Amino acid sequence: MSVLSQVTADNRYAFDQACRVKAIELAASLGLDRRLSINFLPNAVYDPKACIRATLAAAERARFPLDLITFEITEDERITDTPHLLSIIKEYRRHGFKVALDDFGAGYAGLNVLAEMMVDVVKLDIALVRDIDHDQRRRTIALGMIKICQQLDVDVVAEGVERIEELKVLRDAGVRYMQGFLFSRPVVNSLVQDSDINFIP
């Protein structure tokens, strides 16, 4: 928050661009051969074609494949212009990027985003995942969202999986992709090796 609290309307675009470039350059330097997810601020993108140039240039310089990049729309920013966001998504998909809705169920967007926008991935917020094994209300809501995504052919990622019991409920519901402390702690400026990930059979 010490960094994010300094982001203003005046520097939002520059901050967004700098984060994208840094993420791509760092991923390439670490030899990442998996999907790279980059959060972006829809309200910072004034022109999708113009704003994507720095991303394309950074990927070309670093020789990082465009089809490994996913842009995540964060639900903690209110979407003020839906048609504008739709144009952003359309432009990103044209270049082979995937688009994800991050922290789904925790912010402003909600189900209307799934109805309006062609996202590839929905990331279930940790608040819905936590204690899903014994919290009936959370489980009912989360399983409903998972079923909706499956019917829309949208991949689901469960965020914040910390216990094996949570994993079992999600796996039984057909969730293939999960992230959380159960598997690995986050690291900075490095990659967690496959051998260090706690794969659960």
Helices and strands as residue ranges (DSSP letters): G 4-6, H 12-29, E 36-40, G 42-44, H 48-51, H 53-62, G 66-68, E 69-74, H 82-94, E 98-104, H 111-116, E 121-124, H 126-129, H 136-151, E 155-158, H 164-172, E 177-178, G 194-196
